[in-house]
Amino acid sequence: MNEALAEINGLPQEAHIGKTVAELLPGVGAEIMEAFRHVAMTKESIVAQEASDETPTVPGQQRYWSVNYYPIQQRFLARASGILASSRNYQTTLTPHFSQA
């Protein structure tokens, strides 16, 4: 949990403790959890999966991400996954305008 994700979710870092992804981002929570489970069980990464949802910081506006999931392999972790999400808002907003030109 880092400051960038806290800013996206509109909550301080401490408020994320004990919350599920579905509680933080209800529109994509189930999809994200399924990807986490898949990666944890298969130990295969998922690269550049598209996701979109509204966030508390910008209600009413769809936000877009390209998401990578990867297995975390450490001796004391049974099965774990990590996530790296990058915003595609700028690209997604401009692409239709350039297509019409």
MDTraj code that builds the backbone (N, CA, C; nanometers):
import mdtraj as md
import numpy as np

residues = "MET ASN GLU ALA LEU ALA GLU ILE ASN GLY LEU PRO GLN GLU ALA HIS ILE GLY LYS THR VAL ALA GLU LEU LEU PRO GLY VAL GLY ALA GLU ILE MET GLU ALA PHE ARG HIS VAL ALA MET THR LYS GLU SER ILE VAL ALA GLN GLU ALA SER ASP GLU THR PRO THR VAL PRO GLY GLN GLN ARG TYR TRP SER VAL ASN TYR TYR PRO ILE GLN GLN ARG PHE LEU ALA ARG ALA SER GLY ILE LEU ALA SER SER ARG ASN TYR GLN THR THR LEU THR PRO HIS PHE SER GLN ALA".split()
xyz = np.array([
    [0.0850, -0.1170, 0.0000],
    [0.0000, 0.0000, 0.0000],
    [0.0890, 0.1226, 0.0000],
    [0.0735, 0.2076, -0.0997],
    [0.1556, 0.3278, -0.1062],
    [0.0681, 0.4526, -0.1184],
    [0.1327, 0.5683, -0.1137],
    [0.0595, 0.6954, -0.1165],
    [-0.0169, 0.7161, -0.2467],
    [0.0388, 0.6688, -0.3591],
    [-0.0286, 0.6865, -0.4879],
    [-0.1629, 0.6144, -0.4893],
    [-0.1664, 0.4911, -0.4400],
    [-0.2924, 0.4168, -0.4355],
    [-0.3892, 0.4803, -0.3366],
    [-0.3375, 0.5269, -0.2250],
    [-0.4229, 0.5945, -0.1268],
    [-0.4876, 0.7178, -0.1898],
    [-0.4126, 0.7913, -0.2692],
    [-0.4666, 0.9101, -0.3356],
    [-0.5745, 0.8719, -0.4368],
    [-0.5514, 0.7656, -0.5135],
    [-0.6507, 0.7188, -0.6109],
    [-0.7806, 0.6818, -0.5414],
    [-0.7691, 0.6105, -0.4292],
    [-0.8868, 0.5632, -0.3568],
    [-0.9507, 0.6712, -0.2706],
    [-0.8812, 0.7827, -0.2517],
    [-0.9360, 0.8919, -0.1727],
    [-0.9397, 0.8649, -0.0236],
    [-0.8558, 0.7748, 0.0219],
    [-0.8486, 0.7395, 0.1641],
    [-0.7040, 0.7435, 0.2103],
    [-0.6792, 0.7773, 0.3368],
    [-0.5417, 0.7699, 0.3875],
    [-0.4945, 0.6242, 0.3902],
    [-0.3640, 0.6050, 0.3874],
    [-0.3077, 0.4696, 0.3869],
    [-0.3637, 0.3846, 0.5003],
    [-0.3769, 0.4414, 0.6190],
    [-0.4227, 0.3657, 0.7357],
    [-0.5647, 0.3124, 0.7167],
    [-0.6460, 0.3828, 0.6396],
    [-0.7856, 0.3417, 0.6190],
    [-0.7976, 0.2183, 0.5299],
    [-0.6904, 0.1814, 0.4608],
    [-0.6922, 0.0635, 0.3744],
    [-0.6732, -0.0664, 0.4528],
    [-0.6180, -0.0558, 0.5717],
    [-0.5873, -0.1750, 0.6509],
    [-0.7166, -0.2482, 0.6848],
    [-0.7184, -0.3776, 0.6546],
    [-0.8348, -0.4602, 0.6837],
    [-0.9452, -0.4540, 0.5797],
    [-0.9265, -0.3753, 0.4749],
    [-1.0275, -0.3628, 0.3694],
    [-0.9915, -0.4533, 0.2516],
    [-1.0933, -0.5059, 0.1858],
    [-1.0703, -0.5841, 0.0645],
    [-1.0668, -0.4904, -0.0555],
    [-1.0148, -0.5407, -0.1670],
    [-1.0135, -0.4626, -0.2904],
    [-1.1566, -0.4271, -0.3302],
    [-1.2488, -0.5203, -0.3112],
    [-1.3893, -0.4958, -0.3466],
    [-1.4494, -0.3817, -0.2648],
    [-1.4069, -0.3663, -0.1407],
    [-1.4564, -0.2558, -0.0581],
    [-1.3991, -0.1225, -0.1045],
    [-1.2766, -0.1237, -0.1536],
    [-1.2105, -0.0007, -0.1964],
    [-1.2510, 0.0408, -0.3375],
    [-1.2616, -0.0554, -0.4278],
    [-1.2991, -0.0293, -0.5672],
    [-1.4082, -0.1279, -0.6078],
    [-1.5319, -0.1026, -0.5695],
    [-1.6388, -0.2002, -0.5910],
    [-1.6602, -0.2404, -0.7370],
    [-1.6354, -0.1512, -0.8300],
    [-1.6594, -0.1818, -0.9707],
    [-1.5651, -0.2838, -1.0305],
    [-1.4444, -0.2939, -0.9780],
    [-1.3465, -0.3885, -1.0332],
    [-1.2924, -0.4845, -0.9279],
    [-1.3408, -0.4755, -0.8065],
    [-1.2882, -0.5576, -0.6977],
    [-1.2917, -0.7061, -0.7252],
    [-1.4043, -0.7577, -0.7751],
    [-1.4162, -0.9014, -0.8019],
    [-1.3189, -0.9439, -0.9112],
    [-1.3055, -0.8625, -1.0147],
    [-1.2134, -0.8923, -1.1249],
    [-1.0686, -0.8951, -1.0757],
    [-1.0326, -0.7992, -0.9926],
    [-0.8967, -0.7931, -0.9391],
    [-0.8693, -0.9123, -0.8489],
    [-0.9641, -0.9473, -0.7633],
    [-0.9440, -1.0613, -0.6736],
    [-0.9302, -1.1916, -0.7519],
    [-1.0059, -1.2074, -0.8595],
    [-0.9938, -1.3278, -0.9423],
    [-0.8547, -1.3349, -1.0053],
    [-0.8036, -1.2223, -1.0526],
    [-0.6685, -1.2202, -1.1096],
    [-0.5645, -1.2531, -1.0032],
    [-0.5790, -1.1967, -0.8817],
    [-0.4877, -1.2300, -0.7713],
    [-0.4867, -1.3803, -0.7454],
    [-0.6059, -1.4395, -0.7367],
    [-0.6154, -1.5840, -0.7096],
    [-0.5493, -1.6650, -0.8204],
    [-0.5759, -1.6271, -0.9456],
    [-0.5178, -1.6995, -1.0588],
    [-0.3649, -1.6971, -1.0523],
    [-0.3093, -1.5800, -1.0302],
    [-0.1632, -1.5665, -1.0248],
    [-0.1053, -1.6427, -0.9057],
    [-0.1705, -1.6341, -0.7907],
    [-0.1217, -1.7042, -0.6715],
    [-0.1229, -1.8553, -0.6917],
    [-0.2251, -1.9066, -0.7573],
    [-0.2375, -2.0512, -0.7760],
    [-0.1482, -2.1039, -0.8880],
    [-0.1380, -2.0300, -0.9991],
    [-0.0634, -2.0796, -1.1152],
    [0.0809, -2.0319, -1.1182],
    [0.1103, -1.9266, -1.0428],
    [0.2422, -1.8614, -1.0439],
    [0.2770, -1.8062, -1.1830],
    [0.1737, -1.7756, -1.2618],
    [0.1907, -1.7146, -1.3932],
    [0.1433, -1.5693, -1.3865],
    [0.2217, -1.4796, -1.4430],
    [0.1855, -1.3377, -1.4434],
    [0.0715, -1.3100, -1.5408],
    [-0.0012, -1.2045, -1.5151],
    [-0.0996, -1.1501, -1.6087],
    [-0.0487, -1.0109, -1.6430],
    [-0.0311, -0.9839, -1.7713],
    [0.0308, -0.8590, -1.8146],
    [-0.0688, -0.7740, -1.8933],
    [-0.0722, -0.6465, -1.8604],
    [-0.1487, -0.5445, -1.9337],
    [-0.2978, -0.5748, -1.9411],
    [-0.3566, -0.6177, -1.8311],
    [-0.5015, -0.6364, -1.8256],
    [-0.5665, -0.4994, -1.8079],
    [-0.6681, -0.4719, -1.8877],
    [-0.7370, -0.3435, -1.8801],
    [-0.8395, -0.3448, -1.7667],
    [-0.8516, -0.2340, -1.6970],
    [-0.9513, -0.2188, -1.5910],
    [-1.0021, -0.0756, -1.5942],
    [-1.1276, -0.0574, -1.5550],
    [-1.1817, 0.0782, -1.5451],
    [-1.2867, 0.0821, -1.4354],
    [-1.2973, 0.1962, -1.3706],
    [-1.3934, 0.2154, -1.2629],
    [-1.3922, 0.3626, -1.2239],
    [-1.4917, 0.4030, -1.1492],
    [-1.4897, 0.5343, -1.0855],
    [-1.4098, 0.5218, -0.9566],
    [-1.3520, 0.6314, -0.9112],
    [-1.2819, 0.6319, -0.7832],
    [-1.3421, 0.7407, -0.6950],
    [-1.3275, 0.7272, -0.5639],
    [-1.3823, 0.8293, -0.4735],
    [-1.3257, 0.9691, -0.4979],
    [-1.2037, 0.9779, -0.5512],
    [-1.1441, 1.1099, -0.5724],
    [-1.2048, 1.1834, -0.6913],
    [-1.2601, 1.1092, -0.7893],
    [-1.3219, 1.1709, -0.9064],
    [-1.4544, 1.0992, -0.9347],
    [-1.5548, 1.1169, -0.8489],
    [-1.6819, 1.0469, -0.8697],
    [-1.7496, 1.0909, -0.9995],
    [-1.8126, 0.9952, -1.0663],
    [-1.8822, 1.0248, -1.1907],
    [-1.7942, 1.0235, -1.3137],
    [-1.6644, 1.0055, -1.2968],
    [-1.5721, 1.0019, -1.4102],
    [-1.5039, 0.8659, -1.4149],
    [-1.5122, 0.8005, -1.5296],
    [-1.4496, 0.6695, -1.5456],
    [-1.2981, 0.6858, -1.5499],
    [-1.2268, 0.6013, -1.4771],
    [-1.0799, 0.6016, -1.4748],
    [-1.0329, 0.4717, -1.5392],
    [-0.9171, 0.4718, -1.6028],
    [-0.8677, 0.3563, -1.6773],
    [-0.7264, 0.3211, -1.6328],
    [-0.6990, 0.1892, -1.6238],
    [-0.5672, 0.1418, -1.5846],
    [-0.5250, 0.0245, -1.6709],
    [-0.3963, 0.0108, -1.6858],
    [-0.3359, -0.1111, -1.7387],
    [-0.2728, -0.1784, -1.6174],
    [-0.3123, -0.3034, -1.5921],
    [-0.2745, -0.3689, -1.4669],
    [-0.1914, -0.4934, -1.4947],
    [-0.0810, -0.5069, -1.4219],
    [0.0031, -0.6260, -1.4270],
    [-0.0020, -0.6947, -1.2915],
    [-0.0239, -0.8247, -1.2928],
    [-0.0253, -0.9057, -1.1705],
    [0.0926, -1.0009, -1.1791],
    [0.1602, -1.0234, -1.0687],
    [0.2770, -1.1112, -1.0698],
    [0.2824, -1.1911, -0.9401],
    [0.3386, -1.3128, -0.9494],
    [0.3495, -1.3945, -0.8278],
    [0.4615, -1.3434, -0.7380],
    [0.4399, -1.3504, -0.6093],
    [0.5433, -1.3194, -0.5107],
    [0.5855, -1.4522, -0.4502],
    [0.7101, -1.4849, -0.4666],
    [0.7579, -1.6131, -0.4167],
    [0.8625, -1.5899, -0.3087],
    [0.8219, -1.6158, -0.1866],
    [0.9120, -1.6088, -0.0727],
    [0.8919, -1.7349, 0.0085],
    [0.9910, -1.7706, 0.0808],
    [0.9891, -1.8962, 0.1541],
    [0.8721, -1.9063, 0.2515],
    [0.8357, -1.7993, 0.3181],
    [0.7340, -1.8068, 0.4224],
    [0.5938, -1.7657, 0.3765],
    [0.5794, -1.7295, 0.2505],
    [0.4473, -1.6972, 0.1980],
    [0.3905, -1.8198, 0.1288],
    [0.2714, -1.8586, 0.1655],
    [0.2096, -1.9749, 0.1023],
    [0.1842, -1.9455, -0.0454],
    [0.1004, -1.8491, -0.0719],
    [0.0712, -1.8058, -0.2081],
    [0.0371, -1.6576, -0.2012],
    [0.1030, -1.5796, -0.2832],
    [0.0769, -1.4361, -0.2814],
    [0.0936, -1.3790, -0.4214],
    [0.0301, -1.2648, -0.4443],
    [0.0391, -1.1953, -0.5717],
    [0.0650, -1.0485, -0.5458],
    [0.1336, -0.9858, -0.6387],
    [0.1540, -0.8420, -0.6339],
    [0.0825, -0.7787, -0.7518],
    [0.0690, -0.6489, -0.7473],
    [-0.0009, -0.5776, -0.8543],
    [0.0723, -0.4476, -0.8858],
    [0.0773, -0.4151, -1.0139],
    [0.1320, -0.2878, -1.0597],
    [0.0305, -0.2309, -1.1578],
    [-0.0280, -0.1190, -1.1240],
    [-0.1294, -0.0570, -1.2098],
    [-0.0795, 0.0788, -1.2553],
    [-0.0957, 0.1060, -1.3834],
    [-0.0586, 0.2376, -1.4342],
    [-0.1809, 0.3014, -1.4992],
    [-0.1959, 0.4297, -1.4765],
    [-0.3117, 0.5028, -1.5275],
    [-0.3045, 0.5139, -1.6791],
    [-0.4188, 0.4970, -1.7426],
    [-0.4308, 0.5166, -1.8868],
    [-0.5297, 0.6286, -1.9157],
    [-0.5602, 0.7113, -1.8181],
    [-0.6630, 0.8135, -1.8350],
    [-0.6319, 0.9102, -1.9483],
    [-0.5110, 0.9578, -1.9556],
    [-0.4731, 1.0545, -2.0578],
    [-0.4852, 0.9917, -2.1959],
    [-0.4291, 0.8719, -2.2122],
    [-0.4337, 0.8022, -2.3405],
    [-0.5777, 0.7689, -2.3800],
    [-0.6561, 0.7170, -2.2883],
    [-0.7934, 0.6765, -2.3174],
    [-0.8809, 0.7964, -2.3514],
    [-0.8572, 0.9084, -2.2880],
    [-0.9361, 1.0287, -2.3138],
    [-0.9042, 1.0883, -2.4507],
    [-0.7779, 1.0853, -2.4927],
    [-0.7380, 1.1488, -2.6180],
    [-0.7571, 1.0611, -2.7407],
    [-0.7492, 0.9301, -2.7280],
    [-0.7546, 0.8407, -2.8436],
    [-0.8777, 0.8634, -2.9311],
    [-0.9995, 0.8717, -2.8763],
    [-1.1159, 0.8951, -2.9638],
    [-1.1075, 1.0268, -3.0415],
    [-1.0488, 1.1302, -2.9830],
    [-1.0371, 1.2593, -3.0504],
    [-0.9427, 1.2508, -3.1694],
    [-0.8315, 1.1783, -3.1552],
    [-0.7368, 1.1633, -3.2652],
    [-0.7938, 1.0733, -3.3739],
    [-0.8752, 0.9759, -3.3379],
    [-0.9351, 0.8849, -3.4357],
    [-1.0320, 0.9578, -3.5275],
    [-1.0967, 1.0618, -3.4766],
    [-1.1949, 1.1360, -3.5556],
    [-1.1292, 1.2391, -3.6468],
    [-1.0060, 1.2761, -3.6189],
    [-0.9383, 1.3814, -3.6954],
    [-0.8954, 1.3337, -3.8330],
])
top = md.Topology()
chain = top.add_chain()
for i, resn in enumerate(residues, 1):
    res = top.add_residue(resn, chain, resSeq=i)
    for name in ("N", "CA", "C"):
        top.add_atom(name, md.element.get_by_symbol(name[0]), res)
traj = md.Trajectory(xyz[None], top)
